[in-house]
Amino acid sequence: MLLDIRDVTKSYDSAEGRIEVLRGVSLQLAAGRSLALTGESGSGKSTLLHLVAGLDAPDAGEISVAGRAVTGLGDAGRAALRRDAIGLVFQQFNLVPSLTVAANLAFQARLAGRYEPERVAEIAARLGLDGLKDRYPEQLSGGQQQRVAIGRALAAAPALILADEPTGNLDEATGDSVLDRMLDLVADQGAGLLMVTHSPRLAGRLDARAHLAAGRIA
Amino acid sequence: MNRAVMGALLSHWRARPAQLAMLVVGLALATALWSGVQAINAEARASYARAAEMLGADELDRLVPADGGRVAQEVFARLDAAGWRVSPVLEGRIAVAGEEMRLLGVDAVSAPDRAGFDALPSGGAAMMLAMAPPEILFAAPDTLDRLGPRATGPEGAELRAAEGLAPGVVVADLRYAQRLIGARGLVSYLVLHPDQPETRAPLDEVASALRLRRASGSADLARLTESFHLNLTAFGLLSFVVGLFIVRSAVGLAFEQRRGVFRTLRALGVPLARLLWLLLAELALLALVAGLAGVGLGYVMAALLLPDVAATLSGLYGAEVSGTLALRPSWGLSGLAIALAGTLIAAAQGLWRVGRMPVLAAAQPRAWGLASARELVIQAGAALALALAALGLARWGESSVSGLALLAAILLSAALALPVVLSGLLAGAARLARGAVAEWFWADTRQQLPGLSLALMALLLALAANIGVGTMVQSFRATFTGWLDQRLAAELYVTARDAEEARALRGWLDGREDVRAVLPIRWVEAELAGAPGRIYGVADHATYRENWPLLRAQEGAWDRVAAGEAVLINEQLFRRDGLGVGDRLALPAGEDLPVAGIYSDYGNPQGQAMMGLEAFDGRFPGAPRLQHALRVAPGRSDALSSALQDSFGLPPEAITDQAEAKATSLRIFEQTFAVTGALNALTLGVAGVALLAALATLSEMRLAQLAPVWALGLTRARLARLEVARTVMLAALTFVAALPVGLILAWALLAIVNVAAFGWRLPMQVFPADWARLGTLALAVAAAAAAGPARRLARIAPAGLLRVFASER
């Protein structure tokens, strides 16, 4: 199993007291498959995604990615896991502002030691970024920035793509276009995709769907 | 409305106490350094004014002996009989409780009202002096405090306080003063009452040996010390400017971070003008709080530095300045005013931007202070224009003011050029970088540059000033030490207490086989090239011919000087007044002599001339003949010194050996630069705070830039290490840039500013070991400044970084 989540719980302290965001979530995703994670605001979708990426640690439960137990790793191990096995796509794009589009596209592949210029060039071409390679993120539109973020995640050929509302900041037409290209590329690479979304319409385009409500898979 | 808007504006500072602290600390430090220097200057000027008021030197004319010596007291009776209204005064130096003081002997009965006696205790000072027993010395209360409650004058004389007397001065009855300094029947000059009878006899008929000297006001001391105070002011201003970089950095960031608040306030109906006025009020409030703290700190700093300044002014210019600081409202108010003005200057750009910001402007902070290519070009243009101005000033400027303008132009030009140079270097490094992290590191560093450039510019100014002043002082020390070895060739220097003792001394010395030569030292105060100076008479002896440090001279210069046909002048007259070899030097009594040579003369800002002893004695027969330089057989100095003390009962201070004279000269020299050294160190400290402030305020914005890189697989610890490395690398590049700037500064100080200020010029030497120490210090300061934000980054909880990504949880 590419992604295996078992009985994961997570809570936070807040002004109102302790909030249990996840209450024993279990979920599996096979390689080459895509899964939409839906739910209301505050249901814990992004938190689960962050736990999978090793950006945060669960209170309890087990998470493994490509056979590696995320929960047993230290800070450096989790950073290595993100470099090697995971591609992250954020709602806010989160490109590196000081690097050009070309450098952003190649960035994670080079961190992972899997940089292949031809592959990056092909991804850029398929995402329609050929004419934008020398620009900086602040010179791009939202849709263009999200295409760069997707290209960055895919250029490293990760086993698992984690996308948090990748079209949430885009209008519907641009969002559809960006999602089309992402799904094409994910399918071609045979990677797994876990995508957080609010939209039932977008969720319907993925292989499977899991709904989070009150910290549990409904 | 005002209250609500002000509350919203001030809430920014409540949420960011560290940013507020940086702003207040920066402004307080800047104000402290500036107002501290102003306090020192104000204290010194007040002392000059008090000195000038003493005995009416600032407003009463005097009759002074034309030959520069003293005159018999009976001339007073002659003048009085001839209808002149005059009062005799004797000046000299005495030791009081182990401290050398300027003694003024006065005749209380004949002294004019405005001769400073109104400063003495109430009840009529003249009466007091006349009625009191003669063995009383009056001194300023702070002088008495310094001497201690149990101190007494010579022969057990009583010391009494008198307000208004200048520091370092004691006033005594004329007869007692004559006895104290062994000048019985002699006076130094006669003070003229302002209302002189029309019927008085002409001066030439009554006292042809006297000439009239017009009241000079406090101009002499003020002019002599002007350059010194100008130098001090310049360093105070430099420190202030460096402090303003901190303020500019903190205020600029606060304005950018509140763009959203400004937009909301405007959208809710707050007029733009009202918003700007309230922002001004907020800034004024912060400036007043920080300014008050700064004035307090400045007072403490001035109180700590004043004794050194007082010692310098005394050693170098003979100007007595109180070592105790008085609280003067004027500099306190000027400190507050400069804090307000500085804050407004630092905030001007931010206010201007708010004034032009459309209501619907983006609420997100722009890449703060991000210098566009166009801005960098403008900055480079300004740097070039200032560099050209500096070249012009170096070529044509001659005064102290133009020298300091030159320093300002060099420093500002270099500071403006720094971001341009660094940006170019970082772009080059990014092109050469191999590997994703290295590429990101260089590109990210370049992006951070605008936010850090103000702090780096402050660091550059502080480092360049340190290198410049350090090079100047060290060059001076090396040259001065060698010069002293030449100049102080005699083994012993002896001063007799009066003319009779001097004659006996010479007779005693002539017969001794351990004494190779007795060289008289005679001098008179005289006006040279329109300024106070001294003329020395020197014997024709190998000691001078072989050792005296001549910078340039005609063939046979010493022969011509010995024959009374020419004079030698010091470097001060040569450089400052343009007198060269072959020119003629105007002497008192309307004659002149050609200049045969020029000698270097460090540690003294005044003009000096040397002439043959016979020629000197002919022109100035009244010059004191008390001092002598002795050439002594090797190894016999100590024995001779003891023998002199035994035979004549000379006090220890009357005999100075060579080592002691050198030590005294070096001490005066060290004190001269002690204050500038202290100000330099403080400026470097302020630059360190500037760097810390910039990094602390930027670290808040850094999270958004670093979080994606962390998410992509770099650990927090590695990012923290890279953050420290970035700051240290930028500080290292700034230090490398500061080296040539500092050396140019040193050259300007040695070749232009010092020549204008002191009249001497020294060869520049370089001291790489000092640079290495300073460079290490700069890197340590940078690493320390970066360590705090880096430690926070390394320890930040993932939740802190996740906030950057999370639109929901």
Contacts between the chains, C-beta under 8 A, distances in Angstrom:
chain1	res1	chain2	res2	distance
A	12	B	799	7.4
A	12	B	809	7.3
A	21	B	809	6.2
A	41	B	808	5.0
A	42	B	808	6.3
A	42	B	809	6.3
A	44	B	809	7.0
A	45	B	808	7.1
A	46	B	805	7.6
A	46	B	806	5.3
A	46	B	807	7.2
A	46	B	808	5.5
A	46	B	809	5.9
A	47	B	809	5.4
A	50	B	798	7.8
A	50	B	802	5.7
A	50	B	805	7.6
A	50	B	806	7.6
A	53	B	711	7.1
A	55	B	711	6.1
A	55	B	798	5.7
A	55	B	801	7.3
A	55	B	802	5.8
A	55	B	805	7.8
A	56	B	798	4.6
A	56	B	799	6.7
A	56	B	802	6.1
A	57	B	798	7.4
A	75	B	715	5.3
A	75	B	716	6.7
A	75	B	717	7.2
A	76	B	715	5.3
A	76	B	717	7.9
A	79	B	710	7.6
A	79	B	713	4.9
A	79	B	714	6.4
A	79	B	715	4.6
A	80	B	713	6.8
A	82	B	711	6.7
A	82	B	712	6.5
A	82	B	713	4.5
A	83	B	712	7.0
A	83	B	713	3.2
A	84	B	713	7.8
A	88	B	711	5.5
A	88	B	712	7.0
A	90	B	708	7.7
A	90	B	711	7.8
A	90	B	805	5.1
A	91	B	805	7.7
A	91	B	807	5.2
A	92	B	804	7.7
A	92	B	805	6.5
A	92	B	807	7.1
A	94	B	707	7.0
A	94	B	708	3.9
A	94	B	711	7.0
A	94	B	804	7.2
A	94	B	805	6.4
A	95	B	708	7.0
A	96	B	440	6.2
A	96	B	443	7.8
A	96	B	444	7.4
A	96	B	705	7.6
A	96	B	708	6.0
A	96	B	709	6.3
A	97	B	367	7.3
A	97	B	447	6.5
A	97	B	705	6.3
A	98	B	440	7.1
A	98	B	443	4.0
A	98	B	444	4.4
A	98	B	446	6.7
A	98	B	447	3.9
A	98	B	705	7.6
A	99	B	439	7.3
A	99	B	440	6.2
A	99	B	443	5.3
A	103	B	439	6.3
A	103	B	440	7.8
A	103	B	443	7.2
A	106	B	436	7.1
A	107	B	436	5.4
A	107	B	440	6.9
A	107	B	712	6.8
A	108	B	436	8.0
A	108	B	712	5.1
A	108	B	713	7.2
A	110	B	435	6.9
A	110	B	436	3.4
A	110	B	439	8.0
A	111	B	436	5.0
A	111	B	437	7.1
A	111	B	712	6.1
A	111	B	713	5.3
A	111	B	714	7.5
A	112	B	713	7.3
A	115	B	436	7.8
A	138	B	367	7.2
A	164	B	805	6.9
A	164	B	807	7.8
A	165	B	807	6.5
A	168	B	807	6.8
